């Protein structure tokens, strides 16, 4: 039987290298794992949606799942919302600002902030935000509550938060399951505990409690 496929989608300013441990643990748990690389800064939302759609079609196997960290989770859901017939079974978002981003809004108020955030984030969250998940795929969200991260450089974030994204920003109506872990924004992708929850959701459609 073909191993289920997982496509990892990284976040803003990342390359996917930071997902190495998550990739390793998911492989050990019986998944084929691929990393989708793209530019959130240089390319607009529509371009990245089309590229992820094409990547999914190239890599899809017996069963395909998406796991997105931070803005990667937003891109994953935006892609599935645009291409409703994609062969994706389940989605897990890790610390994804699905409804808004306080840190991002503060950042764009700085002189070079909007240019540094690039093109995809403003479109995906400020201009074309998700209001509710209506897709066919079960979506699980893991959120961090250990407030340590670069988002705090923009000022105090509403609590609880993971240092970049607030807990409230990860709550999207229509998702299948939501779990908060005592991890930072980066900790969500380097924690074996989080990786186990990801694998459990991909196999069972819910987190392990």
N, C-alpha and C positions, 0 to 999 in steps of 0.2 A: 504494500500500500504506500502511495506517495506521501511523504511527510508534508504536513501543512506548512504553508509559506507565510512568513511575516515580513512585511516591508516597514522598515524604520524610517521615520521622517523627522529630521532634526529641526531645531528652532533658529531664531534670528541670530546672526553673527557666528553660527556654528557650521561645521563641515560634516558632521556625522561621526568624526573620530571619537567624540565624547560618549558615543553610544557603544563603545567597544565592549564594556563589561556586560551591558544588557544583551548585546548580540551573543556574547559567549554563553551566558546563562540560558538564553532561549534556545540556542543550538543544543546545549546539554539536555534540555527538556524535550528535545525531539522535533524542533522546528527548523525549517530551512529559512535562513535570515538574509535579507538584502537591505542595503542602505540606499535611500534615494537622496541624491545630492542636487542642490539647486541654489539659486541666489535670491534671497528675499529683498536684498538691498537694491540690486540692479534691475531686477525684472518685476513687472506688475503681476498682480494676482492672477489674471486670466492666463498669462503665459505659463505660470507655474502650475496652474490647474491642468492645463493641456498636457504639460510634460509629465505630471504625476499620473494622469490618465493613461498616457502611452506606456509609462514604466510599469504600471499595474498589468496592462495587457501583455507585456513582454515577459514578466516574471511570474504571472499567475500559474498556480499548479492545481493540485487536487482541491485544496481549500486555501484561500488567501485572506490574510488579515492585515490591518494597518495599525501601527503603533506610532503615535506622534508625540514628541516632547515639545512643550510650550507652544509656540506658533505653528509647529509641525502638526499638532493636533487640529488646530483651526484649519490649516490647509487641507488636511485629510477630509474633514467634514464638508468643507466648501467644495472639494472635488466630487465627493459622493452626492452632494446636493445638485451639482451641475450635470454630472453623468450618472443618472439613476440606475443604469443597467450594468454598472461595473461589477465584475465577479469578486466582490469582497464580502466575506462572511461576518466579521466582527471588527470593532475598532476600540482601541484603548488610547485615551488621551492622558498624558502625564503633565500636570501643572499647566494646562492650557487655558489661556484667558479667553474663554468661549463667548463671553457676553460683553466684556469691556476690559480696559487696562488703565488703571489709575496711573501707574508708573509711566506707561507710554504716553498718555495725555500730558503729563508733566514734562516729559522729555521733549515733546515737539514744541513746547513753549520756549525752550532754550534756543540760542542763536542757530547752531548747526544741527539741532536735534532732529528735525524732520528729515534732513538729508541723510543723517546717520541711520535713522530707522528705515529709510528706503521706501520702496513703492508698495510692497505686498502688505505690510502690516496696516497702514492707514486704510487701504481699500478693504481688507478682510475684516477689520474690527470697527473702524470709525464710519466707513462709507457703506459697506455691504455686510453688516453684522448678522450673525445667526440669532434668530429670536426664539427658535424652537427646533428640536430635532424631529423630523418627520420621515427620515429615511427608513429603509427596511432593515438596516443592520443594527444589531444591539450595540450600544455604545457604553463603555465603562470609563469613568474618570477617576484617576488617582490624584489627590491634591495634597500638597505639603503644608505643614503648619509651623515649621521651624523658620522663623523670620530672619534668614541670613542670605543676602544676595545683593547684586548691584542696584536693584530697584530701590533700595533704601537710600541711595545717593540722591534721589529726587525728592526726598522728604519722608516723613513718617507715613507708612502705609496702614490702611485700616486692618485691624486684626480680626481673625488670624490670617497670616500670610506666609508664603514660603521665601520671602525676601525679594521677590519679583512680582508674583501674582497673588492676589488675595483669594481666600477661600470662596467668597461670594462670586468672584469672576469665573470660577470653574463650574458653577452650577447652571446648567442649561436645561430648560424644560424638555421633556421627551426622552432623556437618556435613560438607559436601563439600570445603571447602578453608579453609586458615587461613594468613594471612601477617602477619608482624610488620614494621612500618616504623618508622624512626627519627623519629617524630612524637609530639607531645604529644596529650592528649585533645582539645583544641580544634583542634590542627593537622590532625587527621584530616579535618575538614570544610572546611578552607581551603587544602588542599594539592592542587595540580594533579596531582601524582604519584598521590595517593590516588584522586582523581576518575577518572583514567585506569584504575586498577585496578578501580574500581567498574564502569565501563562495560564493561571487558573481561570481567569475571565475568558481567555481565548478558547479554552476547552469547554467551559460550562456556562458561559453567558452571564456570570455573576462573580463577584469577589468572594474570597473565602473568609468567613467570619467564625 
